[in-house]
Amino acid sequence: MNLNLVKSLTELVRTRDSRISTEVMETAEHGLILKLHRFQQCEGPLSFSPAFFMVLRLDGIDSLRLDTLTYSEEILESRRFLDPNNLLTGDITEHVVSELNRSFRLCSGVTEDKLSCADIDKLL
């Protein structure tokens, strides 16, 4: 992925939603990658990792891969977009903005008292 493509996509996404933060990184394996997440204002001096974020990278010569990951870098979804030169059509931009604005809540786990319960309705 070249720098001009990254800049164009960053501008398109930030124009649609100014709360989306972007970060460009370079890796030996994938070259330039773009990390995207929705900025959340925290009260006080502490800041926390977002619940989830997206990483866009070149996947071969003719496609881009958009991975959605949790704060602990577990992949929730991986989507492939063909023809990286045709990004400005809005497909990726629309997908990024809608995904980063969806309601999302991480599972807090199952408590010990619910482990002994055999009724699935009570677990949910």
N, C-alpha and C positions, 0 to 999 in steps of 0.2 A: 504494500500500500504506500503510495507516495504522499509527501507532505501536503501538496495542493489538494488532494482528495480528502485528507484528514481535516484540513482547514475548512474546506467547503462544507463537509458534513457537520463539523462542529458549529459553524455559523448557522446552518439550516436548523439544527436541533435547538440551539440557544435562541434563535428567533421565534420558534414555536413555543418554547417554554424556558424562560430565563432562570428557573430554579434548577435546571439540569446542569450539573458540573461535568467538565470533561478534563481528561488528563492524557497526554500523549506520552507513551513509553516506547523504548526500543529494546527488543530482545534479539538474541542471536538466532533463535529458531524461527521467529515469525517476522522479524523486521519491526516496522512501526505498528503499534497497536493503539487503539483508542479505548480508554476506559470511561464509561458514562455512569453517573448516578444522580439521583435527585437530592439536591441540597436540602437539608432539614435544619432549621435553626434550633439550636439547643439553648436553654436558659443556663446562665452561669458560664464559668470558664472552661468547662469540659466539653469535648466534642467526641462523638462516637462514630464508629463505622456505620455506613448505611446497612439496612437489613439485607438489601441485595443491590447488585450493580451489573452492568453489562460490559463486555469486552468485544470489540470489533477488530478482526484481523484478517489478513489475506489467507485464503485457504487454497493453495495451489495457484495456478496462473490465471484461472478464469472465474474465480468465485471468492466471496467473502463469507466468513463465519462470524455469527453474532451469538455469543454465549451469555446466558443469564446465570449469575452465580450468587450464592448466599455470602454473607459477611465472612464466613469461614472457608470460602472458595469452593464450595460444593456446587457442581453444575446442576441447575434446575431445568434449563432448556438450552438446546443448541439448534440454531437455525442457519441454513446456508442460503445465500443470495448469489445467483449467477450474474455474470457480467458486471464486475466492479466499476467499469467505466460509465455505467448507466445509473449510478447512485442518485443522481439529482432528480430522478423521477418522483421521489418522495416515498417509495416503498419502505426503505430502511428508516428514513426519518419518521414516518408515521408509526412504524412498529416500535421504535425506540421510545417516542413520546408517550404512546398509549401504554406500553408496558411499564415505564417508570412512573406513570400516574395511576396505575391500578392499585386497588386496595390489597394489601399484603400483610400477612401476620405469620411470624414464625411459630412453629409448634413449641410449646413450652415443656413438652414431655408428659408422661403419665405418672401420676403420683402413686405412692405405694398402696394407699388405701383402695385405689381403683384396680390394682393388679389382681386382687382377690375376687373381683366382681366378674361373673360369667356372662352377664347381660350386656351385649354390645351397645344397646341404646343408652345405658347408663355411662358407658365409657365416652360416648360422643357427646 
